[in-house]
Amino acid sequence: MGAALKNAAPLRVVTYMLAIGRKVVAGSTIMALAGGGVVAAASTADAAPPAAPKLVSVTPSTNNIKIGWSRVSGVHNYNISDGTSLRFAPASASTLTWGGLHPNSHKCFRVSAVSDGGERSAWSQTKCATTKAGNKGRGSDEQAAQALKEQCAGLVSHAIYQWIDLRNLATSRVREKITDALDVNKTLGRVAPLVGQIISSQWGYLQSAGKEQAFPTAIKACDKAVDVFINSGRL
């Protein structure tokens, strides 16, 4: 075989070596020929997005709708959409309570998954529900408060995750970014300054602890802020 290669026309040699290379490094990109061999690079295929989650339930109450989905692997967070706005849940979550709704409100939802690299899956199927009619009472107040805390934590953790790598970000800018993230409705706008103050006071810890602490820290900050405002009668 060596003599045959030596006497072959250059084009035939290249063709032969490429054929050998394809067999040896199938699925990779051949970059160059060197010393009679094939130099192959790693595959250039883009990372695949996560599988689409399956939306399994939408359960309404008077002022909110609880959305449930099947978790998928390789996920950083989930996006939940009502068709006009997005809310976020961490990879460990399989439910989200969409609060702040009026009785007899009809809403439709779908869910997608986002990988650590930012690739988004296809959307799940859509499911709809209508909030229940009923008189306002203590139970519905508590449900509304819990839904507000969950919405706050989702938005704040998303903001932290986006900005945590900026090592020289001043705490005043942290508060500003948190306020921007929560400026989606009047109620969240009221708690935004206190949430921003809590998060900015822990910014050094968050930057050393890493992004995985974004959601737990956001939960604690939002729980405290919402409770302070409820107990003071400002919500």
N, C-alpha and C positions, 0 to 999 in steps of 0.2 A: 504493500500500500504506500510505503514511503517513496519508492521510485515513481509510482504512478502520480503522486502528488508533485514530485519534483519536476516531472516533464509535462505536467498539465498546463494549459493556458491560464494566465492570471485570473481571468474571469471565472473559469471553472473552479479554481482553488478557492476563491472567495465564496462562490456559491456552495461548495462542499462544506467549508468551515461554518458557514451560516446554518446549513442544515444540521450539522453536528451540534452547534450551539443551541439551536431550538430544542433539540432533544434533551440536552443536558440542563438547560435553564428555562424550561417551558414556563410560560407565564411571566417571565422577566423581560426587560428591555435590553437588547444587545447594543452596546455602546461603541465597541471598537475591536479591531483585530490586532493582536500584538504577539510577535514571536511565533506565529503559526497557530495561535489559540484564540479563543473567544473570551473577551472580557464582558461580563454581564453586570448590569446595575440591578438594584432592587426594583421590585415591581413599582410601576408608576400609578397603579390604580388608586383612585381616591378612596378614603375611608367610607365605608357604607354607613348610611344613616341608621338609627335604631328602627326596630320593627314598630309598626303603629300599635298603640295600646287599644284595647277594646273597651268601649264605654259600656258599663254593665248596669248602671242604675242612675236615676235622677229622682230624688225623693223630696217632695215639697212639704213645707210647713207654712205657717202664716206669713213669715217675713223672710224666709230663705229657702234655698233648694240645695240639698246635699247631693254631690256628684261623685260617683264611684267608678273606678276603672281598673283594668287588669294591669299590673306593673310589668315592665319589660326590662331586659338587661342592657347594660352599657349606657345608662342614662344619667345625666346631671340634674335635670329638672323636667317637669311637665308644664306645658302651656294649656290652659283651659280657656276656651273662647265662648262667648255668648253671641258671637256674630258682629259685635261692635267694639268689644274691649277684651283684654287678656288679663288673666290672673295666673299666678305661678305657684307650683308646689314642688317640694324637693323630691329626689329620687326615691326616698323611703316612703313617700306618701302614696296612698291609693284612694283617698277621698279629699274633697274640698267642699266647704260650705259656702255657697254664694249668697251673701247676705245683703241687707239693706233694701229688700224688696217690699213692695206694697202687697196687701192681700189681692188675690185674683190677678196676679201678674203672670203672663205666659212667657216662658223663656225656653230657648233651645240651646243645647251645648254640644261641644265636641272637644276632643283632647288630642294633643300630639306630644311626642317625646323629643327631648333635645339632648344630644350627647355632650361629653366634656369638650369635644372639639367644635361644638356649635352646629353640627349637622342635625337637621330637624326631620323627624319621620313624617309620613303621610298622616293626615287627620284621621281620627276614628270616625265611625258612623255618628250621626247626630241623634240625640234623644231630647225630647221636650217634656215640660211639666208646667203646671199652673199652681201658683201658691194658693193656699187655702184661705177661705174667708173666715173671719172670727173676730171676737172682741179682744182688744189688747189687754194683757194681764202680765203677771210676774214671769210666768213661764216664757212667754214670747219675748219679754224684755231680756231675759237671760240668754235666749237663743240668738237674739239680735246682737248682743254684746259679744258672744262667742264668735259669731260670724264676722263681726268687725275685727276682732283680734286676729282671726285667721287671714282675712284679706290684708290687714296691715302687715302681718309677718311675711306673707308671700311677696308683697311689693318691696318691703325693706330688705329682705334677704337677697332679692334680685339686684337691688341697688348696691348692696355691700359687695356682692360677688363681682359686679362690674368694676368697682372702684378700689378694691382692696389692694391691688398691685401698685397703686400710685403711692409710693413711700413718702413723698414730700407733700402729700395733700393736707392742707391745714384743717384743723378741726372745724373752723367756721365754714369751710367748703363742704365738709362732711354733713353738717347740719343742713346746709343749703340743698345738697343732693337728696337727702332723706325727705326734706320738705317737698321737693319737686316730685319725688316718687309717690308721695301720699296725696298729692294735690289732684286727686281724681274725683273726690266728692266733698261736700261741705263738712261731713262728720270727720272723715279722716284728716282733713285739713286742720281741724281743731286740735287733734292729738299730735300732729306732725312736729311742732316745736319741741315738745317734751320727748318724743321718740328720738328726734335728732340729737337732743342734748344727751340722752342716755347712750346712744350709739357712739357719739363723738368722744365721750369720756372713756370708752372702751376701745378706741380705735387702735391704740398701741398693742393691746392684747390680741385683737383680731388679726392684725398684720403678722404677729408672731405665731398665733395658733393656726392660721390657715383658713382657706375658704370653707372647709367643712364645718366651721363654727358659725358661719353666716346665719343659717336658719335657726339654730338654737338660741343665739344671741338676739335675733330679731323677735322670736317668740316671747322671750322674757321682757324685752323692752316694750313690745306692744301690749302684752298683758298688763304690765305695770301702768303704762300711760292710759289705757282705756279704763282701768279700774279707778285711777286717780280722778279722771274726768267724770265717771259715773257717780262716784262717792261725793264729788263736789257739786253734783247737780248740773254740770255744764254740758252733758250729753242727753 
